[in-house]
């Protein structure tokens, strides 16, 4: 009986990482998400010592639309999550699924120790079940 291959984050992550600056407006972030067909943007760090952030469709819905705020008036840095929980490309998808469940996150940047190489989402994990 052959050993079952362990599926890793790097095997199933989305390699298309889209970035935005924290100084951009939420309106610009929404436009970028729609154009690039992504549900989250990685927010650039301001300098080498700063952490990356993330802004998601859920952030826009919960923190802008539901609150009646104008997306053209609010900056991305005001609604983003930061610092990020990141995963390594070598982590098993099973471990990542447990991490997501425990922390309540739906996606995490995949960080190879030097740079972000992808984004792992609960959708990516879900697809490994089939």
N, C-alpha and C positions, 0 to 999 in steps of 0.2 A: 504494500500500500504506500503510495507516494505521500510525502509530507506536504501538508497544505501550505501554500505560499502565503507569507505574511504580507498583507497589503499595507504599504506605507503612505504617509501623507504626501510625499513627493510624487507618488505614482498617480494620485487622483486629484491633486490640487489643480486649481485654475491658474494657468501661467500668465494670463492677461491681468496684470496689476495696473490699476489706474490710480494716479495720484492727484491730489489737489492741495493748494496752500490753505492754511487755516484762516488767512486773511480774506479769502474768497467769500462771496455771499452764499447763503444756502440756495438761492435761486440759481446761481452758477453751478453749484454742486448737482442740483436736480437736472439741469440741462446736460451736464457731463454724463451723469448716470444714464439718462435716456439715450444720448448719442452713442455711448460706448456699450449700451445694453448690459450694465452691471447694477447690482443692488447695493454696492458699498464702494467707498473710495478710501484709500489710505491717505491720511493727512500728513504731509511732509513735516519732518522735524525742522525746527528753526535753526539748529546748529548741531555740531557733532555730539554735544553732551545731552541733547534733548531727545525725548522719546517720540516715536510716531504715534499718531492717533488714527481713529477710524470714524467715518460718518456713514450711516446706513439709511435705507428707505424708512425703516422703523423710526429712526431718530427724527427724520423729517415729519413723518405722520404724527408722532407723539409730542414732539417738542415745538413744532411750528404750526401745522394745520390744526391740530386739536386745541391748541392754545390761542388760535386766531391771530398768530403773528405773521408779519409780512416777510416772506423769504428773501426779498431784496434788501431788507433792513438788518437781517441777522447774519453774523459771520459764522463760518463753519466752526471755528474754534470754540464758539459759545455752546454748541450742541454735540460736539464730538465726544467719543469715549477715549480716555487716555489715562495712564499708559495702557498699552495693549498686552493681551495675553498672546504670545506667539508660540508656534510649534516648530519643531525641527523637521526637515524633509524625511529623516530616518525614523520618526516615530510611527508606531503602528496605528492604523486607522481605528482599531479597537480602543487603544489608549486615548486617542484624540476624542473619540465619541464619549468616553467616560469623563474626560476633562470638560467638554462642552456641556454635558449634563450637570456636572457638579458646579460649574461656574455660571450656567445660564446663558452662555454665549452661543451664537449661531455661526460664527465664522472667525477665523484667526489667520493672520499673516503667517506665511511659512518663511522662517528666517534661517539662513544657512550659517550664521555666525558672522557674516560680513554684510549681507544685504538681504532684502526681502525678495524671494524668488517666486512667490506665488501666494495664493489665498486658498485656504481650505474651508469649505462651507459644509453645513449640515447636509446640503443637497449632494455634495461630492461624496460624503460618507454614505448617505442613503443609497446612492447608485451602486456602491460596492456590495450591497446585500444581494442584488439580483444575480 
